Amino acid sequence: MSLCTPIMDKRIFLFVLLLAFAYLFPQSAEAQCAMCKAVAETSTGSKGATGLNNGILYLMFMPYLLMGIVAVTWYFYKKKGQA
């Protein structure tokens, strides 16, 4: 008797396929990084460079915000359980 259901088998297959695709074709990801670098280098002080920098800050801020929300929620949940 198998522990995996047909749905899990399909998900595992798609995950492995995605990993294989990412491993075999990394140049598509590298090309985007090169494009961002080229835009940032050529457009100093323009809206493109400012937008790129704001996007980087936004992407940096989101994990910290999510971790903070989880930490505060966990703290109040544990505090409520002790009282």
LOPA-491215 format. One record per residue: x, y, z of N, C-alpha, C, O in turn; residue number from 1; residue in one letter; chain. Coordinates in pm, whole numbers, plus 50000, padded with zeros to 5 digits. Each point is the difference from the previous one (the first is absolute). Layout:
N
n.X: X, n.Y: Y, n.Z: Z, ca.X: X, ca.Y: Y, ca.Z: Z, c.X: X, c.Y: Y, c.Z: Z, o.X: X, o.Y: Y, o.Z: Z, kelo: NUM, padren: a, lodo: A
...
This chain:
83
n.X: 50084, n.Y: 49882, n.Z: 50000, ca.X: 49916, ca.Y: 50118, ca.Z: 50000, c.X: 50089, c.Y: 50124, c.Z: 50000, o.X: 50090, o.Y: 50012, o.Z: 50083, kelo: 1, padren: m, lodo: A
n.X: 49885, n.Y: 50078, n.Z: 49827, ca.X: 50081, ca.Y: 50121, ca.Z: 49985, c.X: 49947, c.Y: 50111, c.Z: 50090, o.X: 49879, o.Y: 50014, o.Z: 50018, kelo: 2, padren: s, lodo: A
n.X: 50214, n.Y: 50063, n.Z: 50038, ca.X: 49960, ca.Y: 50113, ca.Z: 50083, c.X: 49965, c.Y: 50122, c.Z: 49918, o.X: 49931, o.Y: 50090, o.Z: 50049, kelo: 3, padren: l, lodo: A
n.X: 50114, n.Y: 49915, n.Z: 49826, ca.X: 49973, ca.Y: 50114, ca.Z: 49914, c.X: 49870, c.Y: 49980, c.Z: 49923, o.X: 49974, o.Y: 49892, o.Z: 49947, kelo: 4, padren: c, lodo: A
n.X: 49947, n.Y: 50212, n.Z: 50050, ca.X: 49878, ca.Y: 49998, ca.Z: 49921, c.X: 50033, c.Y: 50043, c.Z: 49858, o.X: 50108, o.Y: 50053, o.Z: 49976, kelo: 5, padren: t, lodo: A
n.X: 49803, n.Y: 49925, n.Z: 49929, ca.X: 50028, ca.Y: 50045, ca.Z: 49862, c.X: 50024, c.Y: 50150, c.Z: 49991, o.X: 50079, o.Y: 50045, o.Z: 49917, kelo: 6, padren: p, lodo: A
n.X: 49854, n.Y: 50034, n.Z: 50168, ca.X: 50021, ca.Y: 50145, ca.Z: 49998, c.X: 50141, c.Y: 50033, c.Z: 50048, o.X: 50066, o.Y: 50087, o.Z: 49942, kelo: 7, padren: i, lodo: A
n.X: 49981, n.Y: 49846, n.Z: 50164, ca.X: 50135, ca.Y: 50023, ca.Z: 50050, c.X: 50103, c.Y: 49956, c.Z: 49896, o.X: 50102, o.Y: 50067, o.Z: 49982, kelo: 8, padren: m, lodo: A
n.X: 49872, n.Y: 49823, n.Z: 49951, ca.X: 50092, ca.Y: 49955, ca.Z: 49897, c.X: 50013, c.Y: 50104, c.Z: 49890, o.X: 50110, o.Y: 50025, o.Z: 49950, kelo: 9, padren: d, lodo: A
n.X: 49779, n.Y: 50037, n.Z: 50012, ca.X: 50002, ca.Y: 50103, ca.Z: 49896, c.X: 50075, c.Y: 50123, c.Z: 50049, o.X: 50077, o.Y: 50060, o.Z: 49924, kelo: 10, padren: k, lodo: A
n.X: 49903, n.Y: 49977, n.Z: 50202, ca.X: 50071, ca.Y: 50117, ca.Z: 50054, c.X: 50150, c.Y: 49973, c.Z: 50008, o.X: 50080, o.Y: 50087, o.Z: 49966, kelo: 11, padren: r, lodo: A
n.X: 49957, n.Y: 49796, n.Z: 50077, ca.X: 50142, ca.Y: 49966, ca.Z: 50009, c.X: 50062, c.Y: 50001, c.Z: 49860, o.X: 50109, o.Y: 50052, o.Z: 49981, kelo: 12, padren: i, lodo: A
n.X: 49820, n.Y: 49890, n.Z: 49924, ca.X: 50049, ca.Y: 49999, ca.Z: 49862, c.X: 50019, c.Y: 50141, c.Z: 49947, o.X: 50101, o.Y: 50030, o.Z: 49937, kelo: 13, padren: f, lodo: A
n.X: 49801, n.Y: 50060, n.Z: 50087, ca.X: 50011, ca.Y: 50137, ca.Z: 49951, c.X: 50114, c.Y: 50074, c.Z: 50069, o.X: 50069, o.Y: 50080, o.Z: 49937, kelo: 14, padren: l, lodo: A
n.X: 49950, n.Y: 49894, n.Z: 50192, ca.X: 50110, ca.Y: 50063, ca.Z: 50073, c.X: 50135, c.Y: 49956, c.Z: 49945, o.X: 50089, o.Y: 50082, o.Z: 49978, kelo: 15, padren: f, lodo: A
n.X: 49926, n.Y: 49788, n.Z: 49999, ca.X: 50125, ca.Y: 49949, ca.Z: 49945, c.X: 50022, c.Y: 50053, c.Z: 49858, o.X: 50113, o.Y: 50033, o.Z: 49963, kelo: 16, padren: v, lodo: A
n.X: 49782, n.Y: 49977, n.Z: 49960, ca.X: 50010, ca.Y: 50055, ca.Z: 49865, c.X: 50043, c.Y: 50146, c.Z: 50004, o.X: 50082, o.Y: 50043, o.Z: 49919, kelo: 17, padren: l, lodo: A
n.X: 49862, n.Y: 50034, n.Z: 50173, ca.X: 50037, ca.Y: 50140, ca.Z: 50015, c.X: 50146, c.Y: 50014, c.Z: 50040, o.X: 50071, o.Y: 50084, o.Z: 49946, kelo: 18, padren: l, lodo: A
n.X: 49975, n.Y: 49833, n.Z: 50148, ca.X: 50140, ca.Y: 50004, ca.Z: 50041, c.X: 50093, c.Y: 49962, c.Z: 49884, o.X: 50104, o.Y: 50062, o.Z: 49981, kelo: 19, padren: l, lodo: A
n.X: 49857, n.Y: 49838, n.Z: 49943, ca.X: 50081, ca.Y: 49959, ca.Z: 49885, c.X: 50007, c.Y: 50113, c.Z: 49897, o.X: 50106, o.Y: 50026, o.Z: 49944, kelo: 20, padren: a, lodo: A
n.X: 49783, n.Y: 50040, n.Z: 50032, ca.X: 49996, ca.Y: 50111, ca.Z: 49905, c.X: 50089, c.Y: 50114, c.Z: 50047, o.X: 50076, o.Y: 50057, o.Z: 49921, kelo: 21, padren: f, lodo: A
n.X: 49916, n.Y: 49978, n.Z: 50208, ca.X: 50082, ca.Y: 50107, ca.Z: 50055, c.X: 50148, c.Y: 49964, c.Z: 49995, o.X: 50085, o.Y: 50087, o.Z: 49980, kelo: 22, padren: a, lodo: A
n.X: 49947, n.Y: 49786, n.Z: 50039, ca.X: 50139, ca.Y: 49956, ca.Z: 49997, c.X: 50055, c.Y: 49998, c.Z: 49857, o.X: 50115, o.Y: 50036, o.Z: 49978, kelo: 23, padren: y, lodo: A
n.X: 49803, n.Y: 49924, n.Z: 49928, ca.X: 50048, ca.Y: 49986, ca.Z: 49863, c.X: 50002, c.Y: 50131, c.Z: 49923, o.X: 50077, o.Y: 50015, o.Z: 49904, kelo: 24, padren: l, lodo: A
n.X: 49840, n.Y: 50082, n.Z: 50136, ca.X: 49991, ca.Y: 50127, ca.Z: 49927, c.X: 50019, c.Y: 50120, c.Z: 50092, o.X: 49909, o.Y: 50081, o.Z: 50015, kelo: 25, padren: f, lodo: A
n.X: 50208, n.Y: 49933, n.Z: 50048, ca.X: 50020, ca.Y: 50111, ca.Z: 50093, c.X: 50021, c.Y: 50134, c.Z: 49929, o.X: 49988, o.Y: 50105, o.Z: 50064, kelo: 26, padren: p, lodo: A
n.X: 50044, n.Y: 49894, n.Z: 49808, ca.X: 50028, ca.Y: 50124, ca.Z: 49931, c.X: 49880, c.Y: 50092, c.Z: 49994, o.X: 50017, o.Y: 50122, o.Z: 49990, kelo: 27, padren: q, lodo: A
n.X: 49861, n.Y: 49826, n.Z: 50016, ca.X: 49884, ca.Y: 50087, ca.Z: 49998, c.X: 49995, c.Y: 50086, c.Z: 50126, o.X: 49960, o.Y: 50117, o.Z: 49992, kelo: 28, padren: s, lodo: A
n.X: 50080, n.Y: 49830, n.Z: 50122, ca.X: 50005, ca.Y: 50078, ca.Z: 50123, c.X: 50116, c.Y: 50098, c.Z: 49998, o.X: 49987, o.Y: 50113, o.Z: 50045, kelo: 29, padren: a, lodo: A
n.X: 50127, n.Y: 49844, n.Z: 49903, ca.X: 50116, ca.Y: 50087, ca.Z: 49993, c.X: 49976, c.Y: 50117, c.Z: 49905, o.X: 50051, o.Y: 50110, o.Z: 50023, kelo: 30, padren: e, lodo: A
n.X: 49873, n.Y: 49868, n.Z: 49873, ca.X: 49974, ca.Y: 50106, ca.Z: 49905, c.X: 49922, c.Y: 50113, c.Z: 50065, o.X: 50025, o.Y: 50117, o.Z: 49972, kelo: 31, padren: a, lodo: A
n.X: 49882, n.Y: 49850, n.Z: 50114, ca.X: 49923, ca.Y: 50104, ca.Z: 50066, c.X: 50087, c.Y: 50081, c.Z: 50095, o.X: 49985, o.Y: 50122, o.Z: 50010, kelo: 32, padren: q, lodo: A
n.X: 50106, n.Y: 49812, n.Z: 50060, ca.X: 50090, ca.Y: 50072, ca.Z: 50089, c.X: 50089, c.Y: 50094, c.Z: 49921, o.X: 50026, o.Y: 50112, o.Z: 50044, kelo: 33, padren: c, lodo: A
n.X: 50021, n.Y: 49845, n.Z: 49841, ca.X: 50084, ca.Y: 50085, ca.Z: 49917, c.X: 49921, c.Y: 50121, c.Z: 49949, o.X: 50054, o.Y: 50110, o.Z: 49991, kelo: 34, padren: a, lodo: A
n.X: 49821, n.Y: 49870, n.Z: 49978, ca.X: 49918, ca.Y: 50111, ca.Z: 49953, c.X: 49978, c.Y: 50103, c.Z: 50110, o.X: 50008, o.Y: 50120, o.Z: 49975, kelo: 35, padren: m, lodo: A
n.X: 49966, n.Y: 49834, n.Z: 50146, ca.X: 49982, ca.Y: 50093, ca.Z: 50112, c.X: 50128, c.Y: 50078, c.Z: 50024, o.X: 49997, o.Y: 50120, o.Z: 50026, kelo: 36, padren: c, lodo: A
n.X: 50116, n.Y: 49812, n.Z: 49968, ca.X: 50130, ca.Y: 50065, ca.Z: 50020, c.X: 50023, c.Y: 50105, c.Z: 49892, o.X: 50046, o.Y: 50110, o.Z: 50030, kelo: 37, padren: k, lodo: A
n.X: 49924, n.Y: 49857, n.Z: 49847, ca.X: 50019, ca.Y: 50094, ca.Z: 49889, c.X: 49911, c.Y: 50122, c.Z: 50016, o.X: 50044, o.Y: 50112, o.Z: 49975, kelo: 38, padren: a, lodo: A
n.X: 49833, n.Y: 49868, n.Z: 50067, ca.X: 49908, ca.Y: 50112, ca.Z: 50020, c.X: 50049, c.Y: 50089, c.Z: 50113, o.X: 49997, o.Y: 50122, o.Z: 49988, kelo: 39, padren: v, lodo: A
n.X: 50049, n.Y: 49818, n.Z: 50120, ca.X: 50047, ca.Y: 50077, ca.Z: 50114, c.X: 50127, c.Y: 50078, c.Z: 49968, o.X: 50019, o.Y: 50111, o.Z: 50048, kelo: 40, padren: a, lodo: A
n.X: 50068, n.Y: 49830, n.Z: 49870, ca.X: 50125, ca.Y: 50067, ca.Z: 49965, c.X: 49980, c.Y: 50115, c.Z: 49904, o.X: 50069, o.Y: 50102, o.Z: 50009, kelo: 41, padren: e, lodo: A
n.X: 49838, n.Y: 49884, n.Z: 49899, ca.X: 49983, ca.Y: 50102, ca.Z: 49896, c.X: 49906, c.Y: 50112, c.Z: 50041, o.X: 50007, o.Y: 50109, o.Z: 49942, kelo: 42, padren: t, lodo: A
n.X: 49907, n.Y: 49869, n.Z: 50155, ca.X: 49900, ca.Y: 50102, ca.Z: 50033, c.X: 50016, c.Y: 50047, c.Z: 50144, o.X: 49910, o.Y: 49983, o.Z: 50082, kelo: 43, padren: s, lodo: A
n.X: 50204, n.Y: 50076, n.Z: 49947, ca.X: 50026, ca.Y: 50050, ca.Z: 50136, c.X: 49912, c.Y: 50122, c.Z: 50027, o.X: 50003, o.Y: 50098, o.Z: 49925, kelo: 44, padren: t, lodo: A
n.X: 49921, n.Y: 49894, n.Z: 50181, ca.X: 49914, ca.Y: 50112, ca.Z: 50039, c.X: 49868, c.Y: 50008, c.Z: 49926, o.X: 49921, o.Y: 50090, o.Z: 50029, kelo: 45, padren: g, lodo: A
n.X: 50053, n.Y: 49822, n.Z: 49879, ca.X: 49874, ca.Y: 50007, ca.Z: 49926, c.X: 49892, c.Y: 49919, c.Z: 50072, o.X: 50025, o.Y: 49938, o.Z: 50103, kelo: 46, padren: s, lodo: A
n.X: 49857, n.Y: 50064, n.Z: 49840, ca.X: 49889, ca.Y: 49926, ca.Z: 50061, c.X: 50024, c.Y: 49850, c.Z: 49999, o.X: 49957, o.Y: 49930, o.Z: 50091, kelo: 47, padren: k, lodo: A
n.X: 50112, n.Y: 50020, n.Z: 49808, ca.X: 50029, ca.Y: 49857, ca.Z: 49992, c.X: 50089, c.Y: 49953, c.Z: 50113, o.X: 49973, o.Y: 49897, o.Z: 50062, kelo: 48, padren: g, lodo: A
n.X: 50133, n.Y: 50179, n.Z: 49965, ca.X: 50091, ca.Y: 49963, ca.Z: 50109, c.X: 49932, c.Y: 50016, c.Z: 50135, o.X: 50019, o.Y: 49917, o.Z: 50089, kelo: 49, padren: a, lodo: A
n.X: 49902, n.Y: 50188, n.Z: 49927, ca.X: 49929, ca.Y: 50021, ca.Z: 50126, c.X: 49899, c.Y: 49888, c.Z: 50023, o.X: 49988, o.Y: 49949, o.Z: 50111, kelo: 50, padren: t, lodo: A
n.X: 49940, n.Y: 50015, n.Z: 49785, ca.X: 49904, ca.Y: 49890, ca.Z: 50011, c.X: 50067, c.Y: 49868, c.Z: 50032, o.X: 49947, o.Y: 49921, o.Z: 50079, kelo: 51, padren: g, lodo: A
n.X: 50168, n.Y: 50054, n.Z: 49861, ca.X: 50075, ca.Y: 49878, ca.Z: 50027, c.X: 50045, c.Y: 49996, c.Z: 50146, o.X: 49986, o.Y: 49898, o.Z: 50067, kelo: 52, padren: l, lodo: A
n.X: 50066, n.Y: 50213, n.Z: 49982, ca.X: 50043, ca.Y: 50007, ca.Z: 50140, c.X: 49882, c.Y: 49984, c.Z: 50095, o.X: 50012, o.Y: 49931, o.Z: 50102, kelo: 53, padren: n, lodo: A
n.X: 49876, n.Y: 50130, n.Z: 49868, ca.X: 49881, ca.Y: 49984, ca.Z: 50084, c.X: 49951, c.Y: 49856, c.Z: 50000, o.X: 49956, o.Y: 49949, o.Z: 50103, kelo: 54, padren: n, lodo: A
n.X: 50052, n.Y: 49985, n.Z: 49783, ca.X: 49960, ca.Y: 49860, ca.Z: 49991, c.X: 50091, c.Y: 49911, c.Z: 50084, o.X: 49952, o.Y: 49907, o.Z: 50066, kelo: 55, padren: g, lodo: A
n.X: 50177, n.Y: 50121, n.Z: 49933, ca.X: 50094, ca.Y: 49923, ca.Z: 50081, c.X: 49968, c.Y: 50019, c.Z: 50149, o.X: 49999, o.Y: 49903, o.Z: 50076, kelo: 56, padren: i, lodo: A
n.X: 49976, n.Y: 50221, n.Z: 49964, ca.X: 49966, ca.Y: 50026, ca.Z: 50141, c.X: 49870, c.Y: 49932, c.Z: 50039, o.X: 49989, o.Y: 49947, o.Z: 50111, kelo: 57, padren: l, lodo: A
n.X: 49914, n.Y: 50053, n.Z: 49800, ca.X: 49872, ca.Y: 49933, ca.Z: 50026, c.X: 50022, c.Y: 49850, c.Z: 50019, o.X: 49945, o.Y: 49941, o.Z: 50093, kelo: 58, padren: y, lodo: A
n.X: 50135, n.Y: 49998, n.Z: 49820, ca.X: 50026, ca.Y: 49857, ca.Z: 50011, c.X: 50080, c.Y: 49966, c.Z: 50126, o.X: 49982, o.Y: 49892, o.Z: 50057, kelo: 59, padren: l, lodo: A
n.X: 50105, n.Y: 50199, n.Z: 49986, ca.X: 50076, ca.Y: 49977, ca.Z: 50124, c.X: 49910, c.Y: 50013, c.Z: 50123, o.X: 50019, o.Y: 49929, o.Z: 50098, kelo: 60, padren: m, lodo: A
n.X: 49885, n.Y: 50161, n.Z: 49897, ca.X: 49918, ca.Y: 50032, ca.Z: 50116, c.X: 49895, c.Y: 49892, c.Z: 50028, o.X: 49969, o.Y: 49975, o.Z: 50117, kelo: 61, padren: f, lodo: A
n.X: 49977, n.Y: 49963, n.Z: 49783, ca.X: 49889, ca.Y: 49906, ca.Z: 50017, c.X: 50032, c.Y: 49880, c.Z: 50090, o.X: 49918, o.Y: 49969, o.Z: 50086, kelo: 62, padren: m, lodo: A
n.X: 50196, n.Y: 49963, n.Z: 49900, ca.X: 50026, ca.Y: 49887, ca.Z: 50091, c.X: 50010, c.Y: 50044, c.Z: 50146, o.X: 49954, o.Y: 49929, o.Z: 50090, kelo: 63, padren: p, lodo: A
n.X: 50107, n.Y: 50188, n.Z: 49934, ca.X: 50009, ca.Y: 50048, ca.Z: 50137, c.X: 49863, c.Y: 50034, c.Z: 50057, o.X: 49973, o.Y: 49974, o.Z: 50117, kelo: 64, padren: y, lodo: A
n.X: 49942, n.Y: 50084, n.Z: 49801, ca.X: 49865, ca.Y: 50031, ca.Z: 50044, c.X: 49924, c.Y: 49872, c.Z: 50034, o.X: 49934, o.Y: 49993, o.Z: 50104, kelo: 65, padren: l, lodo: A
n.X: 50074, n.Y: 49906, n.Z: 49810, ca.X: 49931, ca.Y: 49874, ca.Z: 50026, c.X: 50053, c.Y: 49930, c.Z: 50124, o.X: 49923, o.Y: 49946, o.Z: 50079, kelo: 66, padren: l, lodo: A
n.X: 50210, n.Y: 50055, n.Z: 49939, ca.X: 50058, ca.Y: 49939, ca.Z: 50121, c.X: 49956, c.Y: 50075, c.Z: 50124, o.X: 49974, o.Y: 49938, o.Z: 50103, kelo: 67, padren: m, lodo: A
n.X: 50017, n.Y: 50194, n.Z: 49889, ca.X: 49955, ca.Y: 50079, ca.Z: 50114, c.X: 49856, c.Y: 49971, c.Z: 50036, o.X: 49966, o.Y: 49989, o.Z: 50118, kelo: 68, padren: g, lodo: A
n.X: 49948, n.Y: 49997, n.Z: 49783, ca.X: 49859, ca.Y: 49969, ca.Z: 50025, c.X: 49988, c.Y: 49862, c.Z: 50065, o.X: 49923, o.Y: 49983, o.Z: 50094, kelo: 69, padren: i, lodo: A
n.X: 50151, n.Y: 49920, n.Z: 49857, ca.X: 49997, ca.Y: 49866, ca.Z: 50059, c.X: 50051, c.Y: 50004, c.Z: 50143, o.X: 49942, o.Y: 49936, o.Z: 50088, kelo: 70, padren: v, lodo: A
n.X: 50167, n.Y: 50137, n.Z: 49938, ca.X: 50057, ca.Y: 50007, ca.Z: 50134, c.X: 49903, c.Y: 50066, c.Z: 50098, o.X: 49983, o.Y: 49952, o.Z: 50112, kelo: 71, padren: a, lodo: A
n.X: 49955, n.Y: 50157, n.Z: 49848, ca.X: 49905, ca.Y: 50069, ca.Z: 50088, c.X: 49878, c.Y: 49913, c.Z: 50026, o.X: 49953, o.Y: 49990, o.Z: 50113, kelo: 72, padren: v, lodo: A
n.X: 49997, n.Y: 49946, n.Z: 49782, ca.X: 49885, ca.Y: 49911, ca.Z: 50017, c.X: 50035, c.Y: 49885, c.Z: 50093, o.X: 49920, o.Y: 49966, o.Z: 50088, kelo: 73, padren: t, lodo: A
n.X: 50196, n.Y: 49974, n.Z: 49895, ca.X: 50043, ca.Y: 49889, ca.Z: 50085, c.X: 50017, c.Y: 50046, c.Z: 50145, o.X: 49961, o.Y: 49929, o.Z: 50092, kelo: 74, padren: w, lodo: A
n.X: 50097, n.Y: 50190, n.Z: 49928, ca.X: 50019, ca.Y: 50054, ca.Z: 50134, c.X: 49866, c.Y: 50017, c.Z: 50072, o.X: 49984, o.Y: 49957, o.Z: 50114, kelo: 75, padren: y, lodo: A
n.X: 49920, n.Y: 50107, n.Z: 49819, ca.X: 49871, ca.Y: 50021, ca.Z: 50064, c.X: 49923, c.Y: 49870, c.Z: 50020, o.X: 49925, o.Y: 49987, o.Z: 50097, kelo: 76, padren: f, lodo: A
n.X: 50092, n.Y: 49917, n.Z: 49813, ca.X: 49935, ca.Y: 49870, ca.Z: 50015, c.X: 50056, c.Y: 49928, c.Z: 50122, o.X: 49924, o.Y: 49942, o.Z: 50078, kelo: 77, padren: y, lodo: A
n.X: 50208, n.Y: 50060, n.Z: 49939, ca.X: 50063, ca.Y: 49935, ca.Z: 50115, c.X: 49965, c.Y: 50074, c.Z: 50130, o.X: 49977, o.Y: 49937, o.Z: 50103, kelo: 78, padren: k, lodo: A
n.X: 50019, n.Y: 50195, n.Z: 49893, ca.X: 49967, ca.Y: 50080, ca.Z: 50118, c.X: 49857, c.Y: 49974, c.Z: 50043, o.X: 49972, o.Y: 49993, o.Z: 50119, kelo: 79, padren: k, lodo: A
n.X: 49937, n.Y: 49993, n.Z: 49787, ca.X: 49860, ca.Y: 49973, ca.Z: 50030, c.X: 49985, c.Y: 49861, c.Z: 50063, o.X: 49916, o.Y: 49981, o.Z: 50088, kelo: 80, padren: k, lodo: A
n.X: 50163, n.Y: 49923, n.Z: 49867, ca.X: 49994, ca.Y: 49864, ca.Z: 50052, c.X: 50052, c.Y: 49990, c.Z: 50143, o.X: 49956, o.Y: 49911, o.Z: 50073, kelo: 81, padren: g, lodo: A
n.X: 50136, n.Y: 50176, n.Z: 49969, ca.X: 50057, ca.Y: 49996, ca.Z: 50134, c.X: 49909, c.Y: 50066, c.Z: 50103, o.X: 50001, o.Y: 49961, o.Z: 50116, kelo: 82, padren: q, lodo: A
n.X: 49921, n.Y: 50137, n.Z: 49844, ca.X: 49917, ca.Y: 50074, ca.Z: 50096, c.X: 49877, c.Y: 49925, c.Z: 50043, o.X: 49922, o.Y: 50050, o.Z: 50081, kelo: 83, padren: a, lodo: A
